[in-house]
């Protein structure tokens, strides 16, 4: 319980620490995303090109500005061209044919809700009498008689649901602003957020009894992997799309 309260408190603090690089990435994405109409210097005919966003993020945030194309309607036949149209692409307005402007930045709620439920359900099993409830009660200093009424309390369940939802939406937000998706990227972002929360609340976590720390740390690692894998793996796949 103490561990979950620390997560709730420091989730807000850490989110502010992540705002600056996230907004920087978002500005780069807004500046260079989307297909760009150009006139091909080779045949003087219209073409549509795309700027490599990951390369743009790496170079612009690294202090330089070296852009390159990642796609063109004349590729792959002319993929070895010298990209003389790059200057046109950077000045042109994004060209989209029926696409949503923020398609890659959207947060899809169904994967987030599924991930939060999975993390909560695993936590319920983890802290049940089938696994670590007895050790958890001993570490907290509760007897069976004292802990039995807690099963019917509503506030612990609401708190854990809120933590799981907040964490899952945090992972989805990080994936959205960094324009990433996939199981690996989801797990990496989830581990990044969990690590930031633990680092920010380490003073309180370190004061927990050793047994309680190990139980909660094990659950945190498992929940981090589950949330990241579901949110990243089902990004833009489990979606309620309009007909």
N, C-alpha and C positions, 0 to 999 in steps of 0.2 A: 504494500500500500504506500509506504513512504517513497519507494522508488517511482511509482506512478505519479505521485504528487509532484515530485521533482521534475519529471518529464513534462507535465502540464505547465509548470511555472517557467521552465527554461526554454520550452519550445517557442514561446513568443519572443524571448530575448535573442535566441539564435537566428530566428527568421529575419530579424532586423539586420544582423551581421551579414546575412547572405543577400540582402537587397541590392547593394551597390554593384557587385559583379553581375548579378542577374539582370539589372536594368541596362548595364553596359552591353551585355550579350543581346538583349532585346533590341537595343538601338541599332546594333550591327545587323541583326536579322531584318529589321524594318528597312534598313538602308539598302541591303543587297539581295533580299529574297525575291522570288518570282521570276518567271521567264521574261526576257527583255527583247523587244523587237529591234533588229539591226539590219543594215544593208551589208551583205557579205562583200568584202573588198575583192574577192576573187572573181565572182560572177556578176556583181552589182545587182543581186536579187535579194528580196526580203528573207530573213531567217529569224529564228527565235533561239536565244541562248540563255544559259543559266550560269550564275556566278557561284563558285565553290564557297559555300558558307562556312564550312569548318576551317578551310584554309584562311578565309577572311578573318574569322574569329581569332585564330592562332597568331596571325601576323599583325592585325590591328591592335589587339590586346597586348601583344609583345612589344609594341612600340614602333612598328613599321607598318607599311600599307602596301603589301604585294598581293594583288588580286590575280585570279586566274579563272577560266571557264571550266565548268564541269559537265556541260551538256550543250548540244546544238542540234537543230533539226537536220543539219547536213552530216552529222556524225551517225555511224562510225566510219563512213566512207572517207570523210575529210577530217578525222580526229587528230591528224598530225599537223594541222595548220598552225601558223604562228600566232593565231589569236589577235590579229590586228584590229578586230572589231571590239576589243575589250573597252576601249575608251567610249565607244558608242553605248555599250551596255551599261556602264556606270552612270551615264547621264540620262538614259531612257527611263521612262516610267514602267513599272512592272506590268507585264502583259499576262492576263490570266483568262482562260476560257472556261467560265462556269465554276471556277474553284473558289472556295471560301478563302478570304484573305488571310485568315489566321489559322489555317487548317492544322499546321504542325504545332501551333501554340495552344490549341484547345485542350482543356482538361475534360476527359470523358469520365462521367461519374460512375457508371456501372462497374468498371474495373476497380475503382477506388472503394466502392461499397463492398464488393466481393472480397477485396484484400483486407479491409477492416474487419469484416465478419470472420474471415479465416483466421486472422491474428487473434481476435477475441476468443474464438472457439478453441484454438490451440492453447491459449492462456487458461481457459476454463479447465481443460483437461490437464494441463501442466500443474495447476494448483489444486487438483482434485485429490481425493483419497487414493486414487489409483496410482498416483505418482508422488508428488512432493508435498502434499498437504501436511503430513505429520512432521516432516523436517521443518517446514515453514512455520508451523505453530510453535515448535520448540525454539526456533530462532527468535521469534517475536516474543515468546514468553507467555503464550496463551494455553490454557488447558482445553480439553475437548468440550467441557461444559461451557466455557466462556466463548469458544469459537462457534458452537453449534447455532446460536441465534443469528450470527452474522450471515449465515446462508440465506436468510430471508430478508436481509436488508437490501433495499433498492439502490442506495447511493454507491456502493462499491461497483455494481454492475454498470451503472450510468457513467461512473468515472472511467472505468476501463474501456467502455465503448467510445467515450469522448476522446480518450488518448489514442485509441486505434484509428479512429476517423481522422483526427488531427495529423497523425503521423502519415497515414496513407495519402491524405491531400497534400502534405508537405512534399512527399516523394513525387507525386504527380505534378506539382508545381515546378519542382526542380527539373523534371524531365521536359516540361513544356517550355520553360524559359531557356533551356539549353538545347532545345530542338533535338532531343534524343528519344529513342524507343528501343524496345527489345529487352529480353530477360537479363542479359548481362548489364546493360546500361541501367536498368531498373534496380538491380541488386547493388550496383556501384553507387547510385544516387541514394538508395536507402541506407547503405553503410556509411556514406558521407554524412547524412543527416543524423543518424544514430550516434556516430562518433562525435559530431559537434555537440549534440545534447549531453552526452556523457562527459565530454571535456568541460562543458560549461557548468555542469552540476557535480563535478568530481568531488568537491569538498564535502557535500552531503552524502554522496554515494560511498565514499571511503570510510565513513563513520558507521556504516551498516555492519551488523555481525557477519562474520565470514560465511557462515552457512546461508544466511539470507542473501548475501551478495552473490554467491555462486548460483543459487536458485534463480534469482532475478536476472543475472547476467546470461544464464543459459537460455531463459525464455526470450530475452531481448535479442540475442543472436538469431534464434529460430524465427521470431516474429519479423526481424529485419529482413531475413532472406525471403520469407513468404510474401511480405508486402511488396518488396522490390520485384520479385519474380512475377507476381500477378499484375501489378500496375504496369510494369514495363512490357511484359510479354503479351498482355491483352490490350495494350494501347492501340486505339482506333480499330480494334477487332471486335470487341464486345461493346457494340454501340447501338443505341436506338436511333435509327436513321429515319428521316421523314420519307413518306411514300410519294 
